[in-house]
Amino acid sequence: MTSFLTPVRTWHRPLLFCATLMLGLMLVAGVGLVVDGRTLLDESVWVKPLKFGFAFALYAGTLAWLLTKLRKGKRLGWWVGTVFALAAITEVGAITVQAARGTFSHFNAGQTDPVTLALVPILTYGVMIVLVTQVLIATVVLIQRTGGATLNRAIRAGLALATFGTLVPLYWMVAEIHPRTVIDANGNQIPMYQGHGIGDPDGHGMLLTGWSVTGGDFRVPHFFALHGIQVLLLLAAVLAALTAKHAWLRAEKVRARLVGSAALGYTGLVAVVTWQAWRGQSLIRPDTATLAAFALVVLITAFATIWTILAAKRATEQAATEAEPRQMAAH
């Protein structure tokens, strides 16, 4: 567990500051959901800041911890992390300003008021800066060992997934163009060049997330891929904690293989929801092909996991059996 329990005071401070700001934004947006009745496309104007605040609080906090694990390139990692924090704060700040004004942030193609015109470059290039800095952080991490085999595997697989998750929206922004005019919270007609949905560009309605229930939605693979690193790190921490109770988990290679199996399954999940969204299908309305793909991922992951557990238990029992004669002879 010492690999995970790095003192918070040693974490990357700009990223910690970013995460703290995002938590504060979540509180503000939560209050806004209750007291502000304005809507954009039938959703509260504060839903988007709330979701972005949650995502960046979680991810910035993860990176703040991760950068303490660097053995090489610490200075580069610090500067890249700082740029990531600044870009994230600026990007989410622009989103929040537009939400407070009752209008659209992303995909706004024709609004010509001074505030929107000033924020468009931030919203256009901010995501590119976030992507580039994330790729740089991933590169710095991937060229070195950041801990034991278990932690190392969780970090590497998680960063690869997160990078893919950042790229997914960029593909649909280019590949799926849906020019149209929508009404903002102030009653203004706003030309839009894109949307989150595939098949239905303004689709939404799913509980909590707001993902489309009438078509595909690229936010689904974006979400799952971006937060895969937290899932894998949590699994690695749980496995480390369970070593005190289960002897077969004490071998580093066993825990690494279990995390590898989970990473394989999680990657399969991301692949399936990406394919599902690309076909214009809502997450909650899978067809037979999607269900079959999900089932295949579950079966492969379960097989790899069970095989690893059984092999580890056999090895532990064998080692204990071989040790008994030596212990008796010693007495």
N, C-alpha and C positions, 0 to 999 in steps of 0.2 A: 504493500500500500504506500510505501514511501515514495514511489514513482509518481503518485497522484497528489500526495499531501505537501505540495510545494507551498511555502508561506505566501500568503496573498501580497505581503509587502514587497515581494520580489517580482511580482507580475509586471507586465508592460503597462506603465501608468497611463499613457495616452489612450490605449485600448480599454483600460479599466474605466477611465473617465467617459469614454464613448459609451460603454455598456451601462454606466450609471445614468447618463443622460437619457438613454433609451428606456431605462426602467421608469424614469420620471415622466417621459413622454407617454408611456403606457398608462400611468395614473391620470394624466391630463386627458388623454383620449378616452379613458374609461368614464371620466366625469362627463366629457362631451357627449358620449353615447346616451347618457341619462338626461341631460338638461338641454341638449341641442337637437331639435327635431328636423333639421335640414337633411336632405338626402341627395345622393348622386346615383342615378340608375337604380333607384329603389333601395339603396343602402345608406346608412348614416355616413355623413361626410367624415366621421372620425374612425371608421372601420379601417381604412387604409393606413393612417398613422399608427393605429394600435398594432396592426399586424407587422408593419415594418419595425416598429419599436421592439416588439417581441423577438423578431428574427435577428435583428442586429445586436440586441442585448445578449442573446444567447451566443451568437457567433463571435462577437467582439470579445466577450468574456473567455470563450474557448481559445481564441488566438492569443489573448493576454497571458493565459497559462502556458500555452504551447511554446511561446517564444522563450520561456525560461528553460526549455529543454535543449536549446541549441548549444552545441559544443564548438561549432565552427560558424563563422559568419554572423556573430552576435551583433556587431555594429550594423551590418546590412539589414539584419532582421529587425533591429530596433527602428531604423529609419523607414523601412517598408511598412512596418506595423503602424508607425505614426502617420504615414501618408494614408494608409487604409482608414485609420480612425477619423482623420480630417475629412476624407472623401465621404465616408459614411455619415458623419454628422451633417455635412453640407447637403448631401443628397436627401436625407430624411428631413432635414430642416426645410428644404424647398417643398417637399411633399406636404409637410405639415402646414406651411404657409398657404399653399393652394387649397388645402382642405378647410382651413379656417376661413378662407375667402369664399368657400362654397363652389369651387370650380375644379376642373380636372388638372392633374399634374402631367402624367404621362399621356402620350398619344394626342396631345392638344395641338392641332395643326393650324388653327386659324385665329385664335384669340390674340388681339393686338394691343391689349392694355400694357402699360409700362412694366408692371410687376411680372406678368406672365412672360413678356419678352426678355426680361432680365433673368428669369429662372430657367427658361428653356435650355440655354447652354449648360447649366448645372445639371439638369435632368438628363441631357443628352450625353454629356461626357463624364458625368460622375460615375455612372455604372461601368464605363470603360476603365476608369482609374481603379475602381474596386476590383474589377476582374484582373487587371494587370498586376496589381499588388498581391492579390491572392495567388496568382500563378507564381510570382516571385517567392512568396513565402513557402509555397508548396515545393518549389525547386530547392530552396535552401534546406528544407526539412528532409527531402528525399535523398539528398546526397550524403547524409550522415545518419548515424544511429542516434535516436533521441531517448533511448531507454532500453529495456529488455525486449525480447522478441515479441511478446504479447502487445506491449504498448506501442512498439514500433509498427507492428502490423496494423493496429487500430488507427494510428495517426496517418499512415500512408494511404490506406484504403479510404479513410474518411476525407482526406484532402483531395484525393482523386475524384470522389463522388461530389464533393462541394464545388470543385472546378467545373465539372460537367453541369451541375445544377445552375451555375452562373451563366453558362453558355446557352442553355436551353432557351431562355426567353429571347436571346439575341437572334437565334435561328428563326423563330416565328415572327419576330419583328420585321425580318427581311422577306421571309417566304410567304407569309399570310398578310396581305394588304386588304383592309376593309374600310375604304373611305365612306364616311357617313356623317350625319349631323345629329347631335344629341342635345338635350336640355340640361343645363347645370342647375344648382340649387337656387340660383338667383333668377331663373327663368330665361337665361340667355341661350341662344342657339350656338353650339360650339362644334365646329368641324373637327372630326377625329379621323386619323389615318390608320388606326390599328385598334385592336382590342385584346382582351385576355383569352377569349374563347376561340375554339376552332369549330367552325360550322355555325356557331352563334357567337359573334364577336363580343356581345355584351351579356353573355350568359352568366348567371349567378344563382344564388338561392340555397346553396348547401349550408347547413347549420354551422355556425362559428367561423368557418373558413371563407364562406361566400363564393366557393368554387361553383362552376357551372353545373346545373342539373339538366341542361337541355343540349349540351354538346361537350366536346373536348375542352380542356383548359390547361394551358402550359404551366400554370402555377402549381399544378399537382406534382409533376416530376421535379419542378424547381424546388418545391418545399421538401420533398422526401430526400432528394439528393443533397441539398444544402445542409440538412441536419443529420445526415448519416454519421458524420464524425462524432456527434454527441452520443448517438446510440451506441456506436462501437466503443467509445471511451467508457461509457457507463458499464457496458458489458465487461470490459477488461477490468474495471474497478471491482465489480461484483465478483468476478472469478477470483481476483486476488484476495478479496475478503473471505471467500469460502474455503481457501486453502487451509485455514485453521481447523475446519471441521471435516474436510474430505481429503484424505491423503493422496488420492489419485489425481488431484488437481495441483499438487505441489510442484510437479515438473513444469518448467517454463514452456517446453515444447508442446505440452498438452493444452495449456491455456492459449498458446499462440495458434494452435490448430483449430480450437473452438472459435476463436475470434476470426480466423480465416474462413471457417464455414459460415459464420454469421455475415461476414463481409460479402461472401459469394451470394448468399441468399438475399442480402439487402440490395446488392447490385442487380440481381435478377428482378427484384421488386421494382426498382427504378426503371429498368429496361421495359418491363411490362406496362407500367403506368405511362411511360413516355410513348410507347407504341399505341396504347389505348387513346391517349389524348390526340396523337397525330391522326388517328382515324376518326376524330370528331365525336368521341364517345365519352360520356360522363363517367366519373369514377364510380358512382353508385349505381350505374346501369350497365354493367359489363355484359357482353354477349358470350356465346359459348366458347369462341376462340380465346377471348380474354381469360375466362374462367379456367380453361384448359392450360393456358400459359402460367397462370397463378399456381395451379395445382402442380405443374411440373417443377416450378421453382421451389415450392414447399417440399416436394418429395426429394429432390436433389439435396436440399439443405438438411432435411431430417436425416437422410441416409448418411451424409458426411458427418453430421453431429453425433449420431448414434454410434457409427463406426469408431469415431475418435474416443468416445466415452468408454465403450466396451473394451477397446484395445488398451486404454489407460488403466482401467480397473484390473484387467488381466495381468498387465505388467506389474502393477502394485502388489497384487496377490502373489505373483510368482516371486517377486523380490522379498516379500515377507516370509514366504515358505522357505526360501533359500537361506534367509537370515536366522531362522529358528535353530538349526543344528549348530551354527556357529555360536549363538548365544548360550545354548545348553553346554557346549564344550567349554566355553569361557567360565561358566559357573562350576 
